[in-house]
Amino acid sequence: MKQILFAAIAALALVACSGEKPNPNAYTINGTVTGADGETVYLLTQEDTLASTTVQNGAFTFNGDVEPPKAVRVFISRQLNSLIFLEPGVITFNFAEGVASGTPLNDADKELNDKLMAIEKASQVENANNDSLNDAFNAILNEAGVEHAGDLLGLEIFKILAMTKPLAEIDSVMKLYPTYAADPVLQDFVESKKVMEATAAGKPYIDIVGVDANTGKEFKLSDVVAKGKPVIVDFWASWCSPCRAEINKFLSKYAKEYKNKVNFVGIAVWENSIDDTKKAMGELPISWPVLYAGGRGADSPTEGYGINGIPHIMLIAPDGTILARDIRGTGIKEAIDKALAKK
């Protein structure tokens, strides 16, 4: 017994004499994933790769230092990448669950996720009161956003809430929290929001110059707008399944129904080549002209309109005023009927 006690005291003395202290910034991520032995797992920031490791016996580990904490993604091929908060401590992560735990921010994120998933599950029940559940969902999200205002979880929550907030409110919140203002994703969203507000309903349309997908000759949106009729403008791409569905089920139907009353025009964006657009036009019931606007980049008309996803369908009045944006399905007919009733 004395020998054991003496050994323990000696070990403590050795630590004290060495001057070594626990690293307050050290982190460990203990992860698990099934069916991926030998594959590489990556720890990614928005800018680069922090680290990588290999899955062995269904497990992987990352070790390192972090100061200050940061939001990162754990990524492996054949698996969805997942957001976790890299902060000091031991973090447990299971790809099947997609949510980390073990440190303050990750535990808070897991608690929030559990609450939101419970509402999502309740919404799938037959005769569920989805309006009430949606209110509860937003209330929980807003409450968590206030509780974590200024930290990394608060930033991720604010990115979601910003989708429905006016630009002035977004700007005021970003001025309060430097981490929000410095976030590149939020910065890009704000710029896009500014463009969207400048081209919102009630604002004048912006002309688009491209080529006629059928003839290859120059074609402008202004060749169709201001011709005495409302104009449905469909931003789409040949590879976009929802775009194709919208054309098949709704746009082709309404083009026939409102023939001679409403002009239709497609704007082909984010394409690899005009040949892809022409091929899709041959496969789809498109009876209207299509303006080919090329691929992605700063010169894409989607940048000028602040469009982040397609299909994006808008209605422009005969005088060039944008009447409605991001209309889909039967909402297209409702917008057209409303415009024609004002004539």
Salt bridges, closest charged atoms under 4 A:
GLU39 OE2 - ARG78 NH2 2.41
GLU111 OE2 - LYS115 NZ 3.70
ASP114 OD2 - LYS110 NZ 3.30
ASP151 OD2 - HIS148 ND1 2.88
GLU156 OE2 - LYS159 NZ 3.30
GLU169 OE2 - LYS165 NZ 2.98
ASP183 OD2 - LYS159 NZ 3.31
GLU191 OE2 - LYS194 NZ 3.52
GLU246 OE1 - ARG328 NE 2.87
GLU257 OE2 - LYS333 NZ 2.58
GLU283 OE1 - ARG244 NH2 2.87
GLU283 OE2 - LYS279 NZ 2.61
ASP326 OD1 - HIS312 ND1 3.85
ASP337 OD2 - LYS333 NZ 3.68
